[in-house]
Amino acid sequence: MGEYHIRTYEDRDYEAVRAIFSHGILEHAPAGCWHVLRCPQTHLLLLAIFYVAYAVSASLLFAGGVVAALLAVGWVRMKGIWAEYVEAALAEDMGDIRKTYLEAKDSCFWVVTSREEVVGMVAAVQPEDPSQQDVALELKRMSVAKPHRGRGLSKALTRTVIRFAQERGYKEVVLGTSMVQLAAQRVYEGMGFRKVRAKSPSFLAKLLQFYVYYYRYEIAGSR
Ligand SMILES: CC(C)(COP(=O)(O)OP(=O)(O)OC[C@H]1O[C@@H](n2cnc3c(N)ncnc32)[C@H](O)[C@@H]1OP(=O)(O)O)[C@@H](O)C(=O)NCCC(=O)NCCS
């Protein structure tokens, strides 16, 4: 960790953590779009539209143009979905970080700093699923600024959450991450988290075979 230091969130960190969180999510929008483009359902739909446009116009150029226009609209829409997710989070839990994470029971928010600059973050909170409350804490909002990645910061932040949960008698740490967040999946799997469920966040996501993966870490020696 060397020059890095993990401490509890303070109000002066507000803008920095919101920016790191936003960038960390929005950088996955292109991968999300590529996933949709590679989906067989997308290929079938585009082929059908191309066929109908050609049947109506008898012009290959027109049919190709319709497909190209749809691709452009779809790309913008897909990016919009990621932006809407960020906007919602910034307005909800990330809108009042102190209230959501520091004043609530068994919750916390940490930042990692380098020479007083905030370069990463993570939170622990009671899971929304009532069946998991009292058993598990949820790890949320993990993000490390790009220039500081690959130095073990997310591992240190994850260990911080595990220790926090253990000290409060919880048996598990749970979390969810999307299928295109590959670095996060490697971090969690490398630390012993097990993938326990894959679920689509919406009907459209299900059609496009887009999943959120849910992970569980069993705390050794928990009470
Ligand atoms: C996921 C993320 C937090 C990882 O942060 P990090 O500080 O770079 O990760 P670490 O340096 O602690 O790496 C931990 C392990 O994962 C591996 N890893 C991290 N990023 C990786 C990548 N892009 N590709 C492959 N392996 C990767 C590291 O090699 C390391 O394994 P090792 O100890 O065996 O070498 C960071 O990439 C990030 O902020 N991403 C955007 C936001 C995000 O997706 N957050 C997750 C929300 S659930």
The ligand as a Gaussian input file, in Angstrom:
#p B3LYP/6-31G(d) Opt

LIG

0 1
 C      -12.457000      -3.343000     -10.190000
 C      -11.449000      -2.345000      -9.630000
 C      -12.047000      -1.742000      -8.364000
 C      -10.133000      -3.062000      -9.314000
 O       -9.305000      -2.154000      -8.600000
 P       -7.708000      -2.342000      -8.465000
 O       -7.275000      -1.542000      -7.287000
 O       -7.066000      -2.048000      -9.757000
 O       -7.558000      -3.911000      -8.163000
 P       -6.326000      -4.575000      -7.413000
 O       -5.064000      -3.859000      -7.796000
 O       -6.641000      -4.655000      -5.929000
 O       -6.333000      -6.021000      -8.038000
 C       -6.804000      -7.149000      -7.353000
 C       -6.611000      -8.356000      -8.235000
 O       -7.418000      -8.299000      -9.406000
 C       -6.613000      -8.336000     -10.573000
 N       -7.104000      -7.337000     -11.515000
 C       -7.485000      -6.072000     -11.242000
 N       -7.847000      -5.449000     -12.367000
 C       -7.698000      -6.350000     -13.362000
 C       -7.899000      -6.317000     -14.765000
 N       -8.322000      -5.207000     -15.393000
 N       -7.628000      -7.437000     -15.468000
 C       -7.194000      -8.537000     -14.861000
 N       -6.977000      -8.642000     -13.535000
 C       -7.230000      -7.571000     -12.806000
 C       -5.220000      -7.949000     -10.127000
 O       -4.258000      -8.525000     -10.961000
 C       -5.152000      -8.479000      -8.717000
 O       -4.851000      -9.855000      -8.709000
 P       -3.443000     -10.361000      -8.108000
 O       -3.413000      -9.922000      -6.679000
 O       -3.544000     -11.823000      -8.285000
 O       -2.416000      -9.685000      -8.939000
 C      -11.147000      -1.216000     -10.658000
 O      -10.791000      -1.809000     -11.881000
 C      -12.316000      -0.261000     -10.876000
 O      -12.478000       0.720000     -10.144000
 N      -13.154000      -0.519000     -11.904000
 C      -14.283000       0.347000     -12.237000
 C      -15.389000       0.293000     -11.217000
 C      -15.902000      -1.102000     -10.993000
 O      -16.079000      -1.896000     -11.907000
 N      -16.185000      -1.388000      -9.721000
 C      -16.732000      -2.649000      -9.289000
 C      -18.098000      -2.449000      -8.804000
 S      -18.792000      -3.979000      -8.224000

